[in-house]
Amino acid sequence: MMKTKLTLSITEKRVRRIKAYGARHRKSVSQLVEDFIDSLEKEVSATGGKAQPANPMDPFAGMLTGKITEADLKADPRSAHIYRKGL
């Protein structure tokens, strides 16, 4: 399969966080993005074309694999709030 480059515009803080996450899980940022896209496609297939998760954090489930550390939660207080509320 041929690979192609993709340019994303995201904050430096998020770049640092995703690179740190990738390093902890021994995955490149590219692989994390591919895994995320694959998980979205699986969700659409599983729900018959309706990609509306009950929980806003569900799309990240494949990426995070349930291993959210206190450091992850401290790095992003808004996500931590959502995670802890279980929304």
Secondary structure as GFF3:
##gff-version 3
##sequence-region A 1 87
A	DSSP	alpha_helix	12	24	.	.	.	ID=ss1
A	DSSP	alpha_helix	29	46	.	.	.	ID=ss2
A	DSSP	three_ten_helix	58	60	.	.	.	ID=ss3
A	DSSP	alpha_helix	61	64	.	.	.	ID=ss4
A	DSSP	alpha_helix	70	75	.	.	.	ID=ss5
A	DSSP	alpha_helix	77	85	.	.	.	ID=ss6
###
